Amino acid sequence: MSEEIRLDGRVAIITGAGGGLGRSYALLLAERGAKIVVNDLGGGVDGSGASQNMADQVVDEIRRSGGEAVANYDSVATPEAGEAIVRTAIDAFGKVDILINNAGILRDRSLAKMSSDEFDAVLDVHLRGAFHVTRPAFANMKQNGYGRILFTSSAAGLFGNFGQANYAAAKMGLVGLSSVVAIEGEKYDIRSNVIAPIAKTRLSEHVLGPFGDVLDIDYVKPLVAYLVSEQCTATHEIFSVGGGKYARVFVGLGAGWHAERPEKPTPEMIRDHWQQIMSIDDFTVPRSATEEIMTLGAQLQQ
């Protein structure tokens, strides 16, 4: 039998952990030995309202099971709140080892009808909120020489979805944010990854309909627990997870077409080589912008 994955002594912050996916992560990580900061504003799906009940109930569940947990009720939407969430972990448990950016809201509307306020409200929680919490958590992890950070994207962000311009923009932005965290954190043993869960939650049930009944949230938490464990050294990755399927998602770069130098290409030449430009038969997965530029430089010198 393989060694059990344990999180004994690790301190985890989970945003939006008062229900749904976040709650399931909190309970599993606590079961595996982690000390948990359960963050939840306790508001509605659209971000309105606030209540301490949701976070408190999860903390009570963990404590009744013999685990350690504290609640935090701050919204992630401001820098001050992000600092306060991390401070809660440090004050209660002395450090931060794990951060799962899970908090989110929805303000769905078609692009032509979406207001700037609706766009900003979603970015404030999903994208800026993740930044506000990650920045102080990263600083503590850097001091300690260890960290595991997980961002929550979605299929809407990776591939698009009608009526979710704000949500999709935020969720794809998190992929870029995680990539930079992974690059900057590598020498400090800080690993950063992204998951795109497909599961029935308060935010998704109106989109999934009856199909949501087979997309239990419990399918997501095993991957999450592994990604935030010491045993997992993967970083700079994206994973789709739902209904028992676990798969890597990646941003690939095709081999493309190289114009002959010193001739300057024309629009007609682009048209005539379109099939080569669009081909994904021979792709690479650059690990940074620098790597892509260096690869291009080497090709141009040939």
Secondary structure, DSSP 4 states (H G I P E B T S, - for coil): -PPPP--TT-EEEEETTTSHHHHHHHHHHHHTT-EEEEE-----TTS----SHHHHHHHHHHHHTT--EEEE---TTSHHHHHHHHHHHHHHHS---EEEE-------B-GGG--HHHHHHHHHHHHHHHHHHHHHHHHHHHHHT-EEEEEE--HHHHH--TTBHHHHHHHHHHHHHHHHHHHHHGGGTEEEEEEEE----TTTHHHHGGGGGG--GGGTHHHHHHHTSTT----SEEEEEETTEEEEE---EE----PPSSSPP-HHHHHHTHHHHH--SSEE--SSHHHHHHHHHHHHT-
